[in-house]
Amino acid sequence: MYIALTGMQYAGKILTGKIKEMKKGNIGVVMQMVGQKLKDAMGRKVDLGLTGKEGVVHPSLAESAQKLEENVCFFGSTVESLLYRYGKTIVDEQLVLKKVADVLINLYAMTAVVSRASRSISIGLRNHDHEVLLANTFCSEAYFKNNYLMTQLQKNSPENIDDNIKKIAKAVLSQRAYICSHPLERTF
C-alpha cells in the first residue's frame, strides 16, 4: 500500500491544484483538461523522449521503450481517474492499491531493464545481444500485465473481480474459517 500511495501522492497534489483553479472559475484549466481527455480518447501518440533522434535508449530497444512510454502514460490517466472516483477514500481500497503497486513495480523494473540493456549495448559488453533479448521479452510480458491490471482498474470493467474477492473474504471472516467442506468428508 505504501508504494501505491506514494506513487499517487504527486498526482493528487497536481489534481488538487487543478480542482482549486476550476472552482475559482479558471476556464483555461477546464479547456486544457477537456483537450487532454479528447487527445487521450482519440489515441494520441506517446513520446516521452526515450527513442528517436534525441532519445536516450539504444535503437534496438525502441519497441520496449515505446511500451514503457505507453504504460507510463496509461498509468497516469488511470491514477487520475482513480483519484477522481475515490478521492481521499482511496486509502481504504486495498485491492485497488495492490493493483496500482503491482503496475508501479513493473514500470520500475521495465525502466531498470531497458536502461541496463541500453548501456550494455552502448559500451559494448560481451553478450549484449542476449541481454537485449531478455529486456525485450521482459518488457513485453510486463507491458501486457500492466495493461491487464490497469484495465481491471477502469470503472465497470468486466475483468475486475474485486467484488467476488470481497464476498469471499467476508464469508471467511464471518465464519473465521475456510467455509467449504472437504471433498472427502462425505463418501458415497
C-alpha positions in Angstrom: 0.0 0.0 0.0 2.9 2.4 0.7 4.2 2.0 -2.8 0.8 2.7 -4.3 0.0 5.7 -2.1 3.5 7.2 -2.6 3.1 6.8 -6.3 -0.3 8.5 -6.2 0.7 11.4 -3.9 2.3 13.5 -6.6 -0.7 13.1 -8.9 -3.0 14.0 -6.0 -1.2 17.3 -5.4 -1.5 18.2 -9.1 -5.2 17.3 -9.3 -5.9 19.3 -6.1 -4.4 22.4 -7.6 -6.4 21.9 -10.8 -9.6 21.4 -8.9 -9.0 24.6 -6.9 -8.4 26.5 -10.1 -11.6 25.1 -11.6 -13.6 26.2 -8.6 -12.2 29.7 -8.9 -13.6 29.7 -12.4 -10.4 29.4 -14.4 -11.7 28.5 -17.8 -8.2 27.8 -19.2 -7.7 24.9 -16.8 -11.0 23.4 -17.8 -10.3 23.7 -21.5 -6.8 22.2 -21.0 -8.3 19.2 -19.2 -11.0 18.7 -21.8 -8.4 18.9 -24.6 -6.2 16.4 -22.8 -9.2 14.0 -22.5 -10.1 14.3 -26.1 -6.5 13.6 -27.2 -6.4 10.5 -25.0 -9.7 9.3 -26.4 -8.5 9.8 -30.0 -5.4 7.7 -29.3 -2.6 10.3 -29.2 1.0 9.3 -29.9 3.0 8.9 -26.8 6.6 10.2 -26.9 8.4 10.8 -23.7 11.8 11.2 -25.4 13.2 7.7 -24.8 13.5 6.9 -28.5 14.1 8.8 -31.7 16.8 11.2 -32.8 17.2 12.8 -29.3 16.4 9.5 -27.5 18.4 8.1 -24.7 17.7 4.4 -25.4 19.6 2.4 -28.0 17.5 1.8 -31.2 17.5 -1.9 -30.7 15.4 -1.4 -27.6 13.0 1.1 -29.2 10.0 -1.3 -29.1 10.5 -1.9 -25.4 11.0 1.8 -24.7 7.8 2.6 -26.6 5.9 0.0 -24.5 7.3 1.6 -21.3 6.2 5.1 -22.5 2.7 3.8 -23.3 2.4 2.2 -19.9 3.6 5.3 -18.1 1.0 7.4 -20.0 -1.8 5.0 -19.4 -0.8 4.7 -15.7 -1.0 8.5 -15.3 -4.6 8.6 -16.7 -5.6 5.6 -14.7 -4.3 7.1 -11.4 -6.1 10.4 -12.3 -9.4 8.5 -12.8 -8.9 6.6 -9.6 -8.4 9.8 -7.6 -11.5 11.4 -9.2 -13.5 8.3 -8.4 -12.3 7.6 -4.8 -10.8 10.9 -3.6 -9.3 10.7 -0.1 -11.1 7.3 0.5 -8.6 5.7 -1.9 -6.6 4.7 1.2 -9.4 2.2 2.1 -9.3 0.5 -1.3 -6.7 -2.2 -0.6 -7.4 -4.3 -3.7 -7.1 -1.2 -5.9 -3.9 -0.1 -4.2 -2.4 -3.6 -4.7 -3.0 -3.4 -8.4 -1.5 0.2 -8.6 1.5 -1.0 -6.6 2.0 -4.0 -9.0 1.9 -1.7 -12.0 4.4 0.7 -10.4 6.7 -2.2 -9.6 6.5 -3.4 -13.2 7.2 0.1 -14.5 10.2 0.5 -12.3 11.5 -2.9 -13.4 10.9 -2.1 -17.1 12.8 1.1 -16.6 15.8 -0.6 -15.0 15.9 -3.4 -17.6 15.7 -1.0 -20.6 18.4 1.2 -19.0 20.8 -1.7 -18.3 20.4 -3.3 -21.7 20.8 0.1 -23.5 24.0 0.7 -21.5 25.3 -2.8 -22.3 25.0 -2.2 -26.0 26.4 1.3 -25.8 29.6 0.3 -24.1 29.9 -3.0 -26.0 29.6 -5.5 -23.2 30.0 -9.2 -24.1 26.7 -10.9 -24.8 24.8 -7.7 -25.0 22.6 -9.2 -27.7 21.3 -11.8 -25.2 20.7 -9.0 -22.7 18.6 -7.2 -25.4 16.6 -10.3 -26.0 16.0 -10.7 -22.2 15.0 -7.0 -21.9 12.6 -7.1 -24.9 11.0 -10.3 -23.5 10.6 -8.9 -20.0 9.2 -5.6 -21.2 6.6 -7.3 -23.5 5.4 -9.5 -20.6 5.3 -6.6 -18.2 3.5 -4.4 -20.7 0.7 -6.9 -21.1 0.4 -7.5 -17.4 0.3 -3.7 -16.8 -2.4 -3.3 -19.4 -4.5 -6.0 -17.9 -4.1 -4.6 -14.3 -5.0 -1.1 -15.5 -8.0 -2.4 -17.4 -9.1 -4.0 -14.2 -8.9 -0.6 -12.5 -11.3 1.0 -15.0 -14.8 1.7 -13.8 -17.3 -1.1 -14.6 -14.6 -3.3 -16.1 -15.7 -6.9 -16.7 -12.1 -8.1 -15.9 -12.4 -6.7 -12.4 -13.2 -9.4 -9.8 -12.8 -7.3 -6.7 -16.5 -7.8 -5.7 -16.1 -11.6 -5.7 -12.9 -11.3 -3.7 -14.7 -9.1 -1.1 -17.6 -11.6 -0.9 -15.2 -14.5 -0.3 -13.3 -12.5 2.3 -16.5 -11.5 4.2 -17.7 -15.2 4.2 -14.3 -16.4 5.5 -14.2 -13.6 8.1 -17.7 -14.2 9.4 -17.0 -18.0 9.8 -13.4 -17.5 11.0 -12.5 -20.4 8.8 -12.5 -21.8 5.3 -16.2 -22.5 4.8 -16.2 -25.1 2.1 -16.5 -28.7 3.1 -13.6 -31.1 2.4 -14.4 -33.2 -0.6 -13.6 -36.4 1.2 -15.9 -35.5 4.2 -18.8 -37.4 2.7 -18.3 -40.6 0.7 -21.0 -42.3 -1.3 
